[in-house]
Amino acid sequence: MELELKWKADAATQRAAAEWARPLCTGQASYEMDARYYDTADGLLAAQRAGLRLRLENGRGVCCLKCGGGVSGAQHLREEYECAAASVAEGLALLPAQGAPEGLCRALSSAGVQEVCRVRFTRQALTLRDAEMTAELALDCGTLSRGGREMPLCEIELEHKAGGSAAFLALGERLAGAFSLVPEPLTKLARAAAL
């Protein structure tokens, strides 16, 4: 299960959040992300509140399937499966070995999928650690697009990586409180698909 907190932001708030997190930071990296989201012609994934994405992360292909879950304020909780893949077809063949629902992957392969929308952004990722948990603070800035329409993307994500979820959620509360962050209840996919 993927557990993350997501907030709306602007560039100044992102910089301030990165500085605020510096005492816990044990590493950082920058990624150029180009994510294409797919679904069947009849919207099989949308009907199941699921998403299929092929994302280039600094040129490396990663296929990801996210299923179900729920949202409460800034908190997003869902199943997430991913694997290295050069294409969606390759990803759908490999994802069941990562625990993804085999029947769903087979149905998507059989029906065929098409691109629904695209999200291109730069991610500044900071690894945060304390005695109780590890998290990734992701500062994302870029563009959501669909059918020739675009809108800017600027957000802060905090993703639980290891350790206690209570400690992770407490860190999220402190971060949100420090900058009066506004929750972002919609995923990148949902916002791009609505364009």
C-alpha angles and dihedrals in degrees: 000000000000115000118189141153119222129194138177113249148163128223094265092052090048091054092047092049091051091052091047090053095047095101090061096040115117098167144354140200140178125227134190104215127197109178125183118191123209140196139165120268090257094048100249093163096043090053090055095044088244133132136208119199139175109201131184107215106193086332096312115120118232123177117205135185119194120190138189120319127127146251129235114176106305093345119104119184122180146133112272128189125177143170139173109269139157094211141018090249091055091046094052089052092051103038097079088064086060091054100267116147104276094205092054093048090049092048091050092049092049096046095042124230133237133200113270102177144337136230122195120183148141116245124203104197123195121188109220123196138176132161092282109037151007123225140169119230106206121193107195125190126169145078138312114207142181132165094348093312121114140185131181122260123211121155147137122233129187112195125193110233106167144343131034119357091208091060090046093051090047090054089050091052091052092048093047091047094049092059103022088243118196115224118246105214095180125078122229088254093053093049094046094044090053093059 
